[in-house]
């Protein structure tokens, strides 16, 4: 008997039939109504996302070429922004705080697989990008990560661990290199 025939086959999906159906319908809505919408139509896209369960502040912005895996697992605060070509694989949920920005081509990967199980089951992991943080262009953010308030993640960085607040972080893996030139005291109450 070969080694490959000894590996048990697990065809069980971690996603319910309802989850798959909602994602299928969302895929059509995204293709027909969301993606072709003009860039300035943020209210329209927010309404579509809310119809599928997203929790968005009215001033949040999601650009038309962004890919949201499942809107019901997306939360965005005041003036939060997801840029063009961001891939938001939010299996474990993605929360983006007030005034936080996620720039173009970034991949938010809210799940991983259990490498210690031969069936590689999916493990959802949330991503939190706290208020006033900026994830610059073409970054990778792994599941289970919190990008601290006011942190800046430099372009093309890879984030595998939590990043400290009000710090500029770069590299692969991203690490803090200096304090950010502004901090919470630079913003008024209620920001």
TIGU-235699 format. One line per 3 residues: their letters; for each residue x, y, z of N, C-alpha, C. Coordinates in Angstrom, 1 decimal, always signed. Example, Ala and Ser with C-alpha at 12.3 -4.5 7.8 and 13.67 -1.06 7.14 Angstrom:
AS> +13.2/-5.7/+7.8/+12.3/-4.5/+7.8/+13.2/-3.3/+7.8; +12.8/-2.2/+7.1/+13.7/-1.1/+7.1/+12.9/+0.0/+7.9
//
This chain:
XXX> +0.8/-1.2/+0.0/+0.0/+0.0/+0.0/+0.9/+1.2/+0.0; +0.6/+2.2/-0.9/+1.4/+3.4/-0.9/+1.1/+4.4/+0.2; +2.0/+5.2/+0.5/+1.8/+6.2/+1.6/+0.7/+7.1/+1.3
XXX> +0.5/+7.5/+0.0/-0.6/+8.4/-0.4/-2.0/+7.8/-0.1; -2.1/+6.5/-0.2/-3.4/+5.8/+0.0/-3.7/+5.7/+1.5; -2.7/+5.9/+2.4/-2.9/+5.8/+3.8/-3.4/+7.1/+4.4
XXX> -3.3/+8.2/+3.6/-3.7/+9.5/+4.1/-5.3/+9.6/+4.0; -5.9/+9.9/+5.1/-7.3/+9.9/+5.1/-7.8/+11.1/+4.3; -8.9/+11.0/+3.6/-9.5/+12.0/+2.8/-10.6/+12.7/+3.6
XXX> -10.5/+14.0/+3.8/-11.6/+14.7/+4.5/-12.2/+15.7/+3.5; -13.4/+15.4/+3.2/-14.1/+16.3/+2.2/-15.0/+17.3/+2.9; -14.9/+17.3/+4.3/-15.8/+18.2/+5.0/-15.3/+19.7/+4.8
XXX> -16.3/+20.5/+4.5/-16.0/+21.9/+4.4/-16.3/+22.7/+5.6; -15.5/+23.7/+6.0/-15.8/+24.4/+7.2/-16.9/+25.4/+7.0; -17.4/+25.5/+5.8/-18.4/+26.5/+5.4/-19.7/+25.8/+5.3
XXX> -20.7/+26.4/+5.8/-22.1/+25.9/+5.7/-22.6/+26.1/+4.3; -23.7/+25.4/+3.9/-24.3/+25.6/+2.6/-24.8/+27.1/+2.5; -25.3/+27.6/+3.6/-25.8/+29.0/+3.5/-24.7/+30.0/+3.3
XXX> -23.5/+29.7/+3.9/-22.3/+30.6/+3.7/-21.9/+30.5/+2.2; -21.9/+29.4/+1.7/-21.5/+29.2/+0.3/-22.5/+29.9/-0.7; -23.8/+29.7/-0.4/-24.8/+30.4/-1.2/-24.7/+31.9/-1.1
XXX> -24.5/+32.4/+0.1/-24.4/+33.9/+0.2/-23.2/+34.4/-0.6; -22.1/+33.7/-0.5/-20.9/+34.1/-1.2/-21.1/+34.0/-2.7; -21.8/+33.0/-3.2/-22.1/+32.9/-4.6/-23.0/+34.1/-5.1
XXX> -24.0/+34.4/-4.3/-24.9/+35.5/-4.7/-24.1/+36.8/-4.6; -23.3/+37.0/-3.6/-22.4/+38.2/-3.4/-21.5/+38.3/-4.6; -20.9/+37.2/-5.1/-20.0/+37.2/-6.2/-20.7/+37.8/-7.5
XXX> -22.0/+37.4/-7.7/-22.7/+38.0/-8.8/-23.0/+39.4/-8.6; -23.4/+39.8/-7.4/-23.7/+41.2/-7.1/-22.4/+42.1/-7.3; -21.3/+41.5/-6.8/-20.0/+42.2/-6.9/-19.7/+42.4/-8.4
XXX> -19.8/+41.4/-9.2/-19.5/+41.5/-10.6/-20.4/+42.4/-11.4; -21.7/+42.4/-11.1/-22.7/+43.1/-11.9/-22.9/+44.6/-11.4; -22.9/+44.8/-10.1/-23.3/+46.0/-9.5/-22.2/+46.8/-8.8
XXX> -21.3/+46.1/-8.1/-20.3/+46.7/-7.3/-19.1/+47.1/-8.1; -18.4/+46.2/-8.7/-17.2/+46.5/-9.5/-17.4/+47.5/-10.6; -18.4/+47.5/-11.4/-18.5/+48.5/-12.5/-19.0/+49.9/-12.0
XXX> -19.3/+50.1/-10.7/-19.7/+51.4/-10.2/-18.6/+52.4/-10.3; -19.0/+53.7/-10.6/-17.9/+54.7/-10.6/-17.2/+54.9/-9.3; -16.0/+55.3/-9.3/-15.2/+55.4/-8.1/-15.8/+56.2/-7.0
XXX> -16.5/+57.3/-7.4/-17.1/+58.2/-6.5/-18.4/+57.7/-5.8; -18.9/+56.6/-6.2/-20.2/+56.0/-5.7/-20.0/+55.2/-4.4; -19.4/+55.8/-3.4/-19.1/+55.1/-2.1/-20.4/+54.7/-1.4
XXX> -21.4/+55.6/-1.4/-22.7/+55.3/-0.8/-23.3/+54.0/-1.4; -23.3/+53.9/-2.7/-23.9/+52.8/-3.4/-23.2/+51.5/-3.0; -21.9/+51.5/-3.0/-21.1/+50.3/-2.7/-21.3/+49.9/-1.2
XXX> -21.4/+51.0/-0.3/-21.6/+50.7/+1.1/-23.0/+50.1/+1.3; -24.0/+50.6/+0.5/-25.3/+50.0/+0.6/-25.3/+48.5/+0.2; -24.7/+48.2/-0.9/-24.6/+46.8/-1.3/-23.9/+46.0/-0.3
XXX> -22.8/+46.4/+0.3/-22.1/+45.7/+1.3/-23.0/+45.5/+2.5; -23.7/+46.5/+2.9/-24.6/+46.4/+4.1/-25.8/+45.4/+3.8; -26.2/+45.4/+2.6/-27.3/+44.4/+2.2/-26.8/+42.9/+2.5
XXX> -25.5/+42.7/+2.5/-24.9/+41.4/+2.7/-24.3/+41.3/+4.1; -24.6/+42.3/+5.0/-24.3/+42.2/+6.4/-23.1/+43.0/+6.9; -22.4/+43.7/+6.0/-21.3/+44.5/+6.5/-21.7/+45.6/+7.5
XXX> -20.9/+45.9/+8.4/-21.1/+47.0/+9.4/-20.2/+48.1/+9.1; -20.7/+49.1/+8.3/-19.9/+50.2/+7.8/-20.5/+51.5/+8.3; -19.6/+52.4/+8.8/-20.0/+53.8/+9.1/-20.3/+54.4/+7.7
XXX> -21.3/+55.3/+7.7/-21.7/+55.9/+6.4/-20.5/+56.6/+5.7; -19.5/+57.0/+6.4/-18.4/+57.7/+5.7/-17.3/+56.8/+5.3; -17.4/+55.5/+5.6/-16.4/+54.5/+5.1/-16.4/+54.4/+3.6
XXX> -15.2/+54.1/+3.1/-15.0/+54.0/+1.6/-14.4/+52.7/+1.2; -15.1/+52.0/+0.3/-14.5/+50.8/-0.3/-14.5/+51.0/-1.8; -13.4/+51.0/-2.4/-13.2/+51.3/-3.8/-13.7/+50.1/-4.7
XXX> -14.1/+50.3/-5.9/-14.8/+49.3/-6.7/-14.0/+48.0/-7.0; -12.7/+48.2/-7.1/-11.9/+47.0/-7.5/-11.4/+46.2/-6.3; -11.9/+46.6/-5.1/-11.6/+45.8/-3.9/-12.4/+44.5/-3.9
XXX> -11.8/+43.4/-3.4/-12.5/+42.1/-3.3/-12.7/+41.8/-1.9; -14.0/+41.8/-1.5/-14.4/+41.4/-0.2/-15.0/+40.0/-0.2; -14.4/+39.1/+0.5/-14.8/+37.7/+0.5/-16.2/+37.5/+1.0
XXX> -16.5/+38.0/+2.2/-17.8/+37.9/+2.7/-18.2/+39.2/+3.5; -19.0/+40.0/+2.9/-19.3/+41.3/+3.6/-19.8/+41.2/+5.0; -20.5/+40.2/+5.4/-20.9/+40.1/+6.8/-19.8/+40.0/+7.8
XXX> -18.6/+39.8/+7.4/-17.5/+39.7/+8.3/-16.5/+40.9/+8.1; -17.1/+42.0/+7.7/-16.4/+43.3/+7.5/-17.0/+44.4/+8.4; -16.1/+45.0/+9.2/-16.6/+46.2/+10.0/-15.6/+47.3/+9.7
XXX> -16.2/+48.5/+9.4/-15.3/+49.7/+9.1/-15.9/+50.9/+9.9; -15.0/+51.7/+10.5/-15.3/+52.9/+11.2/-15.4/+54.1/+10.4; -15.5/+55.3/+11.0/-15.6/+56.6/+10.4/-14.4/+56.8/+9.4
XXX> -14.7/+57.2/+8.2/-13.6/+57.5/+7.2/-12.6/+56.5/+7.0; -12.9/+55.2/+7.4/-12.0/+54.1/+7.1/-12.0/+53.8/+5.6; -10.9/+53.3/+5.0/-10.8/+53.2/+3.6/-10.2/+51.9/+3.2
XXX> -10.8/+51.2/+2.2/-10.2/+50.0/+1.5/-9.9/+50.4/+0.1; -8.7/+50.5/-0.3/-8.3/+51.0/-1.6/-8.5/+49.9/-2.8; -8.2/+50.4/-4.0/-8.4/+49.5/-5.2/-7.5/+48.3/-5.1
XXX> -8.0/+47.2/-5.6/-7.3/+45.9/-5.7/-6.9/+45.3/-4.3; -7.5/+45.8/-3.2/-7.2/+45.1/-2.0/-8.0/+43.8/-2.0; -7.4/+42.8/-1.5/-8.1/+41.5/-1.4/-8.3/+41.2/+0.1
XXX> -9.6/+41.3/+0.5/-10.0/+41.1/+1.9/-10.6/+39.8/+2.0; -9.7/+38.8/+2.3/-10.1/+37.4/+2.6/-10.5/+37.3/+4.1; -11.7/+37.8/+4.4/-12.1/+38.0/+5.8/-12.8/+36.8/+6.4
XXX> -12.3/+35.6/+6.3/-12.9/+34.4/+6.8/-13.1/+34.6/+8.3; -12.1/+35.1/+9.0/-12.2/+35.3/+10.5/-12.7/+36.6/+10.9; -13.0/+37.5/+9.9/-13.4/+38.8/+10.2/-12.3/+39.8/+10.0
XXX> -12.7/+41.0/+9.5/-11.7/+42.1/+9.4/-12.4/+43.3/+10.0; -11.8/+44.0/+10.9/-12.3/+45.3/+11.5/-11.3/+46.4/+11.2; -11.7/+47.4/+10.6/-10.9/+48.6/+10.3/-11.4/+49.8/+11.0
XXX> -10.6/+50.4/+11.9/-11.0/+51.4/+12.8/-11.2/+52.8/+12.1; -11.6/+53.7/+12.8/-11.8/+55.1/+12.4/-10.6/+55.7/+11.7; -10.7/+56.2/+10.6/-9.6/+56.9/+9.8/-8.5/+56.0/+9.4
XXX> -8.7/+54.7/+9.5/-7.6/+53.8/+9.1/-7.7/+53.6/+7.6; -6.5/+53.3/+7.0/-6.4/+53.2/+5.5/-5.7/+51.9/+5.2; -6.3/+51.2/+4.2/-5.7/+50.0/+3.6/-5.4/+50.3/+2.1
XXX> -4.2/+50.4/+1.7/-3.9/+50.9/+0.4/-3.9/+49.8/-0.6; -3.8/+50.1/-1.9/-4.0/+49.3/-3.0/-3.1/+48.1/-3.0; -3.6/+47.0/-3.5/-2.9/+45.7/-3.7/-2.5/+45.0/-2.4
XXX> -3.1/+45.4/-1.3/-2.8/+44.7/+0.0/-3.7/+43.5/+0.0; -3.1/+42.4/+0.7/-3.9/+41.2/+0.9/-4.1/+41.0/+2.4; -5.3/+41.0/+2.8/-5.7/+40.8/+4.2/-6.1/+39.3/+4.3
XXX> -5.3/+38.5/+4.9/-5.6/+37.0/+4.9/-6.1/+36.6/+6.2; -7.4/+36.5/+6.4/-8.0/+36.2/+7.6/-8.3/+34.7/+7.9; -7.4/+33.9/+7.4/-7.5/+32.4/+7.7/-6.1/+31.8/+7.3
XXX> -5.9/+30.6/+7.9/-4.8/+29.8/+7.6/-5.2/+28.4/+7.6; -4.3/+27.5/+7.5/-4.6/+26.0/+7.6/-3.8/+25.4/+8.7; -4.3/+24.4/+9.3/-3.6/+23.7/+10.3/-2.6/+22.7/+9.7
XXX> -1.3/+23.1/+9.7/-0.2/+22.3/+9.1/+0.1/+21.0/+9.8; -0.5/+20.9/+11.0/-0.3/+19.7/+11.8/-1.4/+18.6/+11.6; -2.2/+18.9/+10.7/-3.3/+17.9/+10.4/-3.2/+17.7/+8.9
XXX> -3.1/+16.4/+8.5/-2.9/+16.1/+7.1/-4.1/+16.5/+6.2; -5.2/+16.9/+6.8/-6.4/+17.4/+5.9/-6.3/+18.9/+5.8; -5.4/+19.5/+6.5/-5.2/+21.0/+6.4/-6.5/+21.8/+6.6
XXX> -7.2/+21.5/+7.7/-8.5/+22.3/+8.0/-8.2/+23.8/+8.0; -9.2/+24.5/+7.6/-9.1/+26.0/+7.6/-9.3/+26.5/+9.0; -8.5/+27.5/+9.4/-8.6/+28.1/+10.7/-8.8/+29.6/+10.5
XXX> -10.1/+30.0/+10.7/-10.3/+31.5/+10.6/-9.6/+32.3/+11.7; -9.1/+33.4/+11.3/-8.4/+34.3/+12.3/-8.7/+35.7/+12.0; -9.2/+36.5/+13.0/-9.5/+37.9/+12.7/-8.3/+38.8/+12.5
XXX> -8.6/+39.9/+11.8/-7.6/+40.9/+11.6/-8.2/+42.2/+12.1; -7.4/+42.9/+12.9/-7.9/+44.2/+13.4/-6.9/+45.3/+13.0; -7.3/+46.3/+12.3/-6.5/+47.5/+12.0/-7.1/+48.6/+12.7
XXX> -6.4/+49.0/+13.8/-7.0/+50.0/+14.7/-7.0/+51.4/+14.1; -7.7/+52.3/+14.8/-7.9/+53.7/+14.3/-6.6/+54.4/+13.9; -6.7/+55.1/+12.8/-5.6/+56.0/+12.3/-4.4/+55.2/+11.8
XXX> -4.5/+53.9/+11.7/-3.4/+53.1/+11.1/-3.4/+53.2/+9.6; -2.3/+53.0/+9.0/-2.2/+53.0/+7.6/-1.4/+51.8/+7.1; -2.0/+50.9/+6.4/-1.3/+49.8/+5.7/-1.1/+50.2/+4.3
XXX> +0.2/+50.5/+4.0/+0.6/+51.0/+2.7/+0.4/+50.0/+1.6; +0.8/+50.3/+0.4/+0.6/+49.5/-0.8/+1.3/+48.2/-0.8; +0.5/+47.2/-1.3/+1.1/+45.8/-1.6/+1.6/+45.1/-0.4
XXX> +0.9/+45.2/+0.8/+1.3/+44.5/+2.0/+0.6/+43.2/+2.1; +1.1/+42.3/+2.9/+0.4/+41.1/+3.3/+0.2/+41.2/+4.8; -1.1/+41.0/+5.2/-1.4/+41.0/+6.7/-2.0/+39.7/+7.0
XXX> -1.4/+38.9/+7.9/-1.8/+37.6/+8.2/-2.9/+37.6/+9.2; -3.7/+36.6/+9.3/-4.8/+36.4/+10.3/-4.3/+36.4/+11.7; -5.1/+36.9/+12.6/-4.7/+36.9/+14.0/-3.9/+38.1/+14.4
XXX> -3.7/+39.0/+13.5/-2.9/+40.2/+13.7/-3.7/+41.4/+14.1; -3.1/+42.3/+14.9/-3.7/+43.6/+15.2/-2.6/+44.6/+14.8; -3.0/+45.5/+13.9/-2.1/+46.7/+13.6/-2.5/+47.8/+14.5
XXX> -1.6/+48.2/+15.4/-2.0/+49.1/+16.5/-2.4/+50.5/+16.0; -3.1/+51.2/+16.8/-3.6/+52.5/+16.5/-2.5/+53.4/+16.0; -2.7/+54.1/+14.9/-1.8/+55.1/+14.4/-0.5/+54.5/+13.8
XXX> -0.4/+53.1/+13.7/+0.8/+52.5/+13.1/+0.8/+52.7/+11.6; +2.0/+52.8/+11.0/+2.2/+52.8/+9.6/+2.9/+51.6/+9.2; +2.4/+50.8/+8.3/+3.0/+49.6/+7.7/+3.5/+50.0/+6.3
XXX> +4.9/+50.0/+6.2/+5.5/+50.5/+4.9/+5.1/+49.6/+3.8; +5.2/+50.1/+2.6/+4.8/+49.4/+1.3/+5.6/+48.1/+1.2; +4.9/+47.1/+0.8/+5.4/+45.7/+0.5/+5.9/+45.0/+1.8
XXX> +5.4/+45.4/+2.9/+5.8/+44.7/+4.2/+4.9/+43.5/+4.4; +5.3/+42.6/+5.2/+4.6/+41.4/+5.5/+4.4/+41.4/+7.0; +3.1/+41.4/+7.4/+2.8/+41.5/+8.9/+2.3/+40.1/+9.4
XXX> +3.1/+39.5/+10.3/+2.7/+38.2/+10.8/+2.5/+38.3/+12.3; +2.8/+39.4/+13.0/+2.6/+39.6/+14.4/+2.0/+40.9/+14.6; +1.4/+41.1/+15.8/+0.9/+42.4/+16.2/+1.9/+43.5/+16.1
XXX> +1.5/+44.7/+15.6/+2.4/+45.8/+15.5/+2.0/+46.9/+16.5; +3.0/+47.6/+17.1/+2.8/+48.5/+18.1/+2.1/+49.8/+17.6; +1.4/+50.5/+18.5/+0.7/+51.7/+18.1/+1.7/+52.8/+17.8
XXX> +1.3/+53.7/+17.0/+2.1/+55.0/+16.7/+3.6/+54.7/+16.3; +3.8/+53.6/+15.5/+5.1/+53.2/+15.1/+5.1/+53.0/+13.6; +6.2/+53.4/+13.0/+6.4/+53.1/+11.6/+7.1/+51.7/+11.5
XXX> +6.5/+50.8/+10.8/+6.9/+49.4/+10.7/+7.2/+49.0/+9.3; +8.3/+48.3/+9.0/+8.6/+47.9/+7.6/+9.2/+46.5/+7.6; +9.3/+45.9/+6.5/+10.1/+44.7/+6.3/+9.2/+43.4/+6.2
XXX> +10.0/+42.3/+6.1/+9.4/+41.0/+6.0/+10.2/+40.1/+7.0; +9.7/+39.9/+8.2/+8.5/+40.3/+8.7/+8.6/+41.8/+9.2; +7.4/+42.5/+9.2/+7.4/+43.9/+9.6/+7.8/+44.0/+11.0
XXX> +8.6/+45.1/+11.3/+9.0/+45.4/+12.6/+9.1/+46.9/+12.8; +8.9/+47.4/+14.0/+9.0/+48.8/+14.2/+10.4/+49.3/+14.0; +10.5/+50.5/+13.3/+11.8/+51.1/+13.1/+11.9/+52.4/+13.7
XXX> +10.8/+53.1/+14.0/+10.8/+54.4/+14.6/+9.4/+54.8/+15.0; +9.3/+55.7/+16.0/+8.0/+56.2/+16.4/+7.4/+57.0/+15.3; +6.1/+57.0/+15.1/+5.5/+57.9/+14.1/+5.6/+59.3/+14.6
XXX> +5.8/+60.3/+13.7/+6.0/+61.7/+14.0/+4.8/+62.4/+14.7; +3.6/+61.7/+14.6/+2.5/+62.3/+15.3/+1.9/+61.2/+16.2; +1.1/+61.6/+17.1/+0.5/+60.7/+18.1/-0.9/+61.1/+18.5
XXX> -1.5/+60.4/+19.4/-2.9/+60.6/+19.8/-3.1/+62.1/+20.3; -2.1/+62.7/+20.9/-2.3/+64.1/+21.3/-2.5/+65.0/+20.2; -2.1/+64.7/+19.0/-2.2/+65.5/+17.8/-3.6/+65.6/+17.3
XXX> -4.5/+64.8/+17.8/-5.9/+64.7/+17.3/-6.8/+65.1/+18.5; -7.8/+65.9/+18.1/-8.8/+66.3/+19.2/-9.6/+65.2/+19.8; -10.3/+65.5/+20.8/-11.2/+64.6/+21.5/-12.2/+64.1/+20.4
XX> -12.6/+62.8/+20.5/-13.6/+62.3/+19.6/-13.1/+61.9/+18.3; -11.8/+62.1/+18.0/-11.3/+61.6/+16.7/-11.0/+60.2/+16.7
//
